Amino acid sequence: MVAEAKDEGAAEENVGEPDHAGWFVPTSVAKVVVFGVIGGWLYCAYWMYRNWQAYRRAWGYSREPFWRSVHEATGYRISPFWRAVFAGGYTFCLFPAVHRECRHNGVRGVAVPIILAILFQFLVLSSQQQPAYVRLLFSPVWVIVPVQLAINRLNWSVRREAPFGLDGLEALCVVLGGLMRWL
């Protein structure tokens, strides 16, 4: 049962069962592909930020008992912003977290999340130095697609649909990422 929080600070400390509407952000896969190809790594970082933010809102600091005990003992926490800035490294946490939540809820997750995280890191580092047509074929967004599909399946299991809407920060990331990537 989810404990009702009186304020946002208390909501972040939630360690019971999550609000099923807040695990991760359901997003249209077409939107992720189009925006990821145009916006490159900046859109991918924004995608990670939104998913880490939703995970934090759903679970408090972390679902993992070890990390909850570290947080309780030290007060240490990594913000979703920093997890997005260092997206390459934190894919090794996010992709397995998505897989773990899917498995825990009886939903098909991603096949091998660690391999996807390694591939994501490789594509982020190598695709920036390539000609435009190679950047399209080897964009890191192609690694995000199976993870987004797993997120959508997880949300569909509780009847939460993936909207196609666009927010201002998302549009800014796509435009700025596109300018940096394609010019």
Residue frames as qw, qx, qy, qz and C-alpha x, y, z in Angstrom:
[[0.000, 0.890, 0.457, 0.000, 0.00, 0.00, 0.00],
 [0.411, 0.444, -0.021, 0.796, 1.33, 3.42, -0.90],
 [0.308, -0.566, -0.455, 0.614, 1.63, 5.83, 1.96],
 [0.177, 0.892, 0.303, 0.284, 0.06, 9.19, 1.32],
 [0.536, -0.050, -0.159, 0.828, 2.68, 11.92, 1.58],
 [0.074, -0.845, -0.380, 0.368, 1.83, 15.33, 3.02],
 [0.128, 0.892, -0.217, -0.377, 4.48, 17.21, 1.08],
 [0.742, 0.595, -0.306, -0.041, 6.89, 16.61, -1.78],
 [0.030, 0.628, -0.731, 0.266, 9.83, 15.98, 0.56],
 [0.627, -0.158, 0.676, -0.353, 7.95, 13.19, 2.25],
 [0.864, 0.423, 0.063, -0.264, 6.97, 11.77, -1.15],
 [0.475, 0.668, -0.571, 0.042, 10.64, 11.38, -2.05],
 [0.186, -0.435, 0.817, -0.329, 11.20, 9.23, 1.02],
 [0.874, 0.049, 0.093, -0.474, 8.48, 6.74, 0.02],
 [0.020, 0.440, -0.894, -0.087, 9.92, 3.22, 0.29],
 [0.637, 0.163, 0.673, -0.339, 6.72, 1.15, 0.17],
 [0.534, 0.381, 0.679, 0.328, 5.08, -0.02, -3.03],
 [0.134, -0.147, 0.225, 0.954, 5.26, 2.68, -5.71],
 [0.501, 0.561, 0.238, -0.615, 2.49, 4.63, -7.29],
 [0.674, 0.193, 0.647, 0.299, 2.06, 2.51, -10.42],
 [0.413, 0.871, 0.249, 0.093, 1.41, 5.66, -12.43],
 [0.030, -0.964, 0.262, 0.027, 4.91, 6.88, -11.67],
 [0.893, -0.187, 0.262, 0.313, 7.47, 4.09, -12.22],
 [0.393, -0.174, 0.435, 0.791, 8.96, 5.47, -15.39],
 [0.316, 0.520, 0.019, -0.793, 7.68, 7.83, -18.08],
 [0.620, 0.372, 0.674, 0.149, 5.55, 6.23, -20.80],
 [0.134, 0.655, -0.262, -0.696, 6.41, 7.82, -24.13],
 [0.830, 0.515, 0.092, -0.193, 5.54, 6.97, -27.70],
 [0.759, -0.188, 0.422, 0.459, 8.38, 4.98, -29.27],
 [0.506, 0.657, 0.323, 0.455, 7.96, 6.98, -32.49],
 [0.128, -0.979, 0.025, -0.156, 8.50, 10.18, -30.49],
 [0.665, -0.609, 0.350, 0.255, 11.63, 8.76, -28.85],
 [0.736, 0.165, 0.436, 0.491, 13.06, 7.71, -32.23],
 [0.335, 0.806, 0.246, 0.422, 12.31, 10.97, -34.05],
 [0.253, -0.952, 0.108, -0.132, 13.44, 13.22, -31.20],
 [0.760, -0.476, 0.345, 0.277, 16.46, 11.03, -30.44],
 [0.704, 0.320, 0.350, 0.529, 17.68, 11.07, -34.03],
 [0.183, 0.863, 0.127, 0.454, 17.21, 14.83, -34.28],
 [0.356, -0.887, 0.148, -0.255, 18.31, 15.80, -30.77],
 [0.593, 0.433, -0.607, 0.304, 21.08, 13.24, -30.33],
 [0.502, -0.073, -0.701, 0.502, 22.70, 12.78, -26.93],
 [0.123, -0.132, 0.303, -0.936, 20.98, 15.87, -25.48],
 [0.705, -0.181, -0.221, -0.649, 17.52, 14.38, -26.03],
 [0.753, -0.057, -0.648, 0.095, 18.78, 11.04, -24.67],
 [0.260, 0.067, -0.582, 0.768, 19.99, 12.83, -21.52],
 [0.421, -0.149, 0.098, -0.889, 16.59, 14.52, -21.17],
 [0.785, -0.116, -0.494, -0.356, 14.88, 11.14, -21.58],
 [0.599, -0.030, -0.684, 0.416, 17.06, 9.76, -18.78],
 [0.026, -0.148, 0.389, -0.909, 16.34, 12.76, -16.57],
 [0.618, -0.183, -0.120, -0.755, 12.59, 12.30, -16.90],
 [0.825, -0.109, -0.542, -0.117, 12.81, 8.57, -16.11],
 [0.453, 0.037, -0.630, 0.630, 15.11, 9.06, -13.10],
 [0.236, -0.189, 0.225, -0.926, 12.78, 11.77, -11.84],
 [0.759, -0.182, -0.282, -0.558, 9.78, 9.43, -12.13],
 [0.742, -0.028, -0.637, 0.204, 11.69, 6.60, -10.45],
 [0.206, 0.118, -0.527, 0.816, 12.66, 8.87, -7.54],
 [0.469, -0.193, 0.045, -0.861, 9.06, 10.05, -7.21],
 [0.827, -0.128, -0.420, -0.352, 7.80, 6.46, -7.16],
 [0.845, -0.117, -0.466, 0.234, 10.40, 4.85, -4.87],
 [0.492, -0.851, 0.074, 0.168, 11.91, 7.64, -2.83],
 [0.132, -0.758, 0.562, 0.303, 15.67, 7.32, -3.11],
 [0.323, 0.339, -0.836, -0.286, 15.91, 3.76, -4.38],
 [0.885, -0.165, -0.177, -0.397, 14.09, 0.48, -4.25],
 [0.745, 0.209, -0.569, 0.278, 17.28, -1.38, -3.43],
 [0.686, -0.696, -0.205, 0.055, 17.72, -1.95, 0.34],
 [0.710, -0.125, -0.044, 0.692, 21.48, -1.34, 0.19],
 [0.234, 0.386, 0.148, 0.880, 21.10, 2.11, -1.38],
 [0.426, -0.751, -0.292, -0.412, 18.25, 3.01, 0.96],
 [0.753, -0.551, -0.185, 0.308, 20.47, 2.16, 3.93],
 [0.540, 0.076, 0.047, 0.837, 23.31, 4.29, 2.51],
 [0.053, -0.597, -0.251, -0.760, 20.89, 7.18, 2.05],
 [0.605, -0.721, -0.289, -0.174, 19.45, 6.79, 5.56],
 [0.767, -0.394, -0.122, 0.491, 22.91, 6.65, 7.11],
 [0.480, -0.114, 0.147, 0.857, 24.54, 9.47, 5.15],
 [0.242, 0.760, 0.273, -0.538, 21.76, 11.53, 3.60],
 [0.140, -0.365, 0.615, 0.685, 23.63, 11.11, 0.29],
 [0.613, 0.541, 0.557, -0.142, 21.50, 11.23, -2.83],
 [0.264, -0.095, 0.537, 0.796, 22.20, 11.73, -6.50],
 [0.418, 0.506, 0.229, -0.719, 19.72, 14.00, -8.22],
 [0.722, 0.480, 0.496, 0.051, 17.99, 13.01, -11.46],
 [0.307, 0.931, -0.149, -0.127, 19.75, 15.98, -13.06],
 [0.174, -0.691, 0.689, 0.128, 23.24, 14.60, -12.34],
 [0.664, 0.039, 0.746, 0.040, 22.17, 11.13, -13.37],
 [0.629, 0.724, 0.283, -0.026, 21.14, 12.62, -16.73],
 [0.106, 0.909, -0.379, -0.138, 24.35, 14.66, -17.08],
 [0.142, -0.482, 0.861, 0.078, 26.37, 11.50, -16.58],
 [0.835, 0.180, 0.045, -0.519, 23.86, 9.45, -18.58],
 [0.641, 0.421, -0.638, -0.073, 26.40, 7.07, -20.04],
 [0.145, 0.253, -0.853, 0.432, 27.42, 5.78, -16.63],
 [0.427, 0.027, 0.571, -0.701, 23.95, 5.80, -15.15],
 [0.735, 0.169, -0.402, -0.519, 22.51, 3.68, -17.93],
 [0.432, 0.158, -0.869, 0.183, 24.16, 0.86, -15.98],
 [0.119, 0.128, 0.720, -0.671, 21.65, 1.66, -13.22],
 [0.512, 0.265, 0.074, -0.813, 18.58, 2.77, -15.19],
 [0.601, 0.213, -0.627, -0.448, 18.37, -0.07, -17.71],
 [0.331, -0.034, -0.920, 0.206, 18.62, -2.79, -15.01],
 [0.211, 0.172, 0.549, -0.791, 16.09, -0.88, -12.87],
 [0.607, 0.225, -0.210, -0.733, 13.60, -0.96, -15.74],
 [0.565, 0.138, -0.797, -0.166, 14.28, -4.67, -16.25],
 [0.124, -0.026, -0.843, 0.523, 13.93, -5.36, -12.51],
 [0.405, 0.194, 0.335, -0.829, 10.58, -3.54, -12.29],
 [0.652, 0.213, -0.446, -0.575, 9.29, -5.38, -15.34],
 [0.466, 0.090, -0.877, 0.074, 10.36, -8.76, -13.96],
 [0.039, 0.066, 0.719, -0.690, 8.90, -7.95, -10.53],
 [0.493, 0.301, 0.251, -0.777, 5.55, -7.09, -12.13],
 [0.642, 0.217, 0.735, 0.019, 5.40, -10.02, -14.55],
 [0.502, 0.829, 0.030, -0.243, 6.06, -7.91, -17.65],
 [0.849, 0.237, 0.131, 0.454, 8.62, -8.73, -20.33],
 [0.261, -0.864, 0.118, 0.415, 11.60, -6.41, -19.78],
 [0.410, 0.783, -0.439, -0.160, 14.75, -5.83, -21.79],
 [0.939, 0.141, -0.309, 0.053, 16.83, -8.87, -22.70],
 [0.761, -0.157, -0.229, 0.586, 20.27, -8.00, -21.32],
 [0.070, -0.984, -0.164, -0.014, 20.24, -4.51, -19.75],
 [0.514, -0.665, 0.297, 0.453, 23.98, -4.37, -19.04],
 [0.550, 0.134, 0.564, 0.601, 24.84, -5.14, -22.69],
 [0.182, 0.832, 0.425, 0.307, 22.44, -2.38, -23.76],
 [0.316, -0.926, 0.009, 0.207, 24.12, 0.03, -21.34],
 [0.575, -0.360, 0.455, 0.577, 27.56, -0.82, -22.76],
 [0.428, 0.440, 0.587, 0.528, 26.25, -0.39, -26.30],
 [0.017, -0.952, -0.300, -0.060, 24.65, 2.95, -25.37],
 [0.434, -0.777, 0.203, 0.408, 27.94, 4.21, -23.94],
 [0.560, -0.066, 0.567, 0.601, 29.83, 3.09, -27.05],
 [0.308, 0.651, 0.553, 0.420, 27.36, 4.77, -29.42],
 [0.155, -0.968, -0.155, 0.126, 27.34, 8.04, -27.48],
 [0.456, -0.663, 0.348, 0.481, 31.13, 8.23, -27.61],
 [0.474, -0.063, 0.661, 0.578, 31.63, 7.06, -31.19],
 [0.352, 0.665, 0.620, 0.221, 28.69, 8.46, -33.14],
 [0.044, -0.926, -0.102, 0.360, 29.59, 12.11, -32.54],
 [0.270, -0.587, 0.517, 0.561, 32.73, 11.79, -34.66],
 [0.457, 0.198, 0.801, 0.331, 31.01, 10.24, -37.69],
 [0.093, -0.082, -0.440, -0.889, 29.40, 11.66, -40.85],
 [0.510, -0.018, 0.185, -0.840, 25.67, 12.46, -40.69],
 [0.787, 0.051, -0.437, -0.433, 24.42, 9.25, -42.33],
 [0.533, 0.079, -0.783, 0.311, 26.46, 7.14, -39.88],
 [0.117, -0.091, 0.534, -0.833, 25.04, 9.15, -36.95],
 [0.691, -0.030, -0.101, -0.715, 21.55, 8.19, -38.10],
 [0.804, 0.071, -0.576, -0.132, 22.38, 4.49, -38.31],
 [0.632, -0.055, -0.619, 0.463, 24.38, 4.35, -35.08],
 [0.247, -0.599, 0.101, -0.755, 22.45, 6.75, -32.90],
 [0.038, 0.103, -0.845, 0.523, 22.27, 5.93, -29.17],
 [0.590, 0.016, 0.161, -0.791, 18.50, 6.27, -29.44],
 [0.729, 0.119, -0.589, -0.327, 18.33, 2.80, -31.01],
 [0.361, 0.046, -0.837, 0.409, 19.47, 1.40, -27.66],
 [0.249, 0.021, 0.452, -0.856, 16.82, 3.39, -25.81],
 [0.592, -0.002, -0.409, -0.695, 14.00, 1.97, -27.96],
 [0.616, -0.157, -0.771, -0.036, 13.87, -1.51, -26.33],
 [0.210, -0.143, -0.635, 0.730, 14.07, 0.10, -22.89],
 [0.338, 0.062, 0.052, -0.938, 11.20, 2.47, -23.78],
 [0.627, -0.087, -0.617, -0.469, 9.17, -0.48, -25.06],
 [0.480, -0.186, -0.790, 0.333, 9.70, -2.22, -21.69],
 [0.020, 0.129, 0.393, -0.910, 8.68, 0.98, -19.86],
 [0.492, 0.000, -0.256, -0.832, 5.54, 1.21, -21.98],
 [0.619, -0.147, -0.754, -0.164, 4.68, -2.46, -21.32],
 [0.300, -0.167, -0.698, 0.628, 5.14, -1.85, -17.60],
 [0.206, 0.150, 0.206, -0.945, 2.83, 1.15, -17.71],
 [0.554, -0.035, -0.520, -0.649, 0.29, -0.63, -19.96],
 [0.425, -0.150, -0.879, 0.157, 0.09, -3.37, -17.32],
 [0.088, -0.457, -0.605, 0.646, -1.59, -0.77, -15.08],
 [0.274, 0.741, 0.581, 0.197, -3.46, 0.84, -18.00],
 [0.140, -0.813, 0.043, 0.563, -1.31, 3.96, -18.28],
 [0.706, 0.624, 0.266, 0.203, -1.01, 5.10, -21.89],
 [0.540, -0.220, 0.193, 0.789, 1.95, 6.79, -23.59],
 [0.262, 0.884, 0.254, -0.293, 1.02, 10.32, -24.66],
 [0.672, 0.388, 0.223, 0.590, 2.62, 12.01, -27.65],
 [0.091, -0.985, -0.145, -0.012, 2.56, 15.51, -26.11],
 [0.616, 0.365, -0.160, 0.680, 5.57, 17.82, -26.08],
 [0.395, -0.847, -0.227, 0.275, 6.76, 19.98, -23.20],
 [0.184, 0.972, -0.146, 0.015, 8.92, 23.08, -23.44],
 [0.401, -0.682, 0.598, 0.125, 12.12, 21.60, -22.00],
 [0.759, 0.117, 0.618, 0.169, 11.80, 18.60, -24.27],
 [0.549, 0.801, 0.206, 0.124, 11.45, 20.85, -27.33],
 [0.061, -0.935, 0.347, 0.036, 14.46, 22.88, -26.22],
 [0.608, -0.406, 0.662, 0.165, 16.57, 19.71, -25.86],
 [0.737, 0.403, 0.509, 0.189, 15.56, 18.54, -29.34],
 [0.367, 0.924, 0.031, 0.099, 16.32, 21.93, -30.94],
 [0.199, -0.858, 0.473, 0.029, 19.63, 22.50, -29.12],
 [0.708, -0.217, 0.657, 0.141, 20.68, 18.86, -29.54],
 [0.711, 0.573, 0.380, 0.148, 19.83, 19.05, -33.24],
 [0.219, 0.958, -0.177, 0.052, 21.87, 22.22, -33.68],
 [0.383, -0.689, 0.612, 0.058, 24.87, 20.67, -31.90],
 [0.743, -0.017, 0.662, 0.093, 24.54, 17.38, -33.72],
 [0.660, 0.548, 0.473, 0.201, 23.82, 18.45, -37.26],
 [0.256, 0.963, -0.054, 0.065, 25.70, 21.72, -37.65]]
